[in-house]
């Protein structure tokens, strides 16, 4: 989807250089500012519409729909790159989770999927909710996704940081990071300082996940409850809700105290 220029603004895009009175110049400046404001709002609406259209298909269950969405996003990014004003507006949209390109690309096109098997047909005959099966990414889809990711990172610096963040989360999940950290915390033979650091890490991780509308580690609360028990999991969750208003030194002290309480709750049971 390519961004279009407003036909009604062509004659008002720039003030004419002619001898005018102060009142006329003031009126001309006001009209020019109004035109710029309306044009900026129009561009923002077109950018958000183009993003929603491309991302809707890019998040689809079928690969051919995701490919179509990625192609739309690629054309859109090329159009955005033609003007500094559209680049700035695009960067503003990337602060909204629903319009973030990097998250959609990693979660749907660059995500490793295990083969999904339908074990029975009971969901058809018994009136149970139908199974949701997502087709794996094809080579063409991955290639397009990488091009979209590259274009987005070139236009928006924070998207590069977000891309590294998503990659780190995928590696953390692939390595069963929660299980490894929980095992270190439970092991009383491990050095206490290491156990404390693991407790602090869990508190920070839970606090980060809680502030996201769509957490990348969706099952982290259930995993911690299963690995550390209900009491310790509740303590970790409650402790992660506080401390955001403290200054850095007080926050570090509070984090250390809360991590020690987590260890004490584990040692009691």
Secondary structure, 3 states (H helix, E strand, C coil): CCCCCCHHHHHHCCCCCCCCCHHHHHHHHHHHHHHHHHHHHHHHHHHHHHHHHHHHHHCCCCHHHHHHHHHHHHHHHHHHCCCHHHHHHHHHHCCCHHHCHHHHHHHHHCCCCCCCCCCCCHHHHCCCCCCCCCCCCCHHHHHHHHHHHHHHHHHCHHHHHHHHHHHHHHHHHHCCHHHHHHHHHHCCCCCHHHHHHHHHHHHHHHHHHHCCCCCCCCCHHHHHHHHHCHHHHHHHHHHCCCCCCCCHHHHHHHHHHHHHHHHHHHHCC
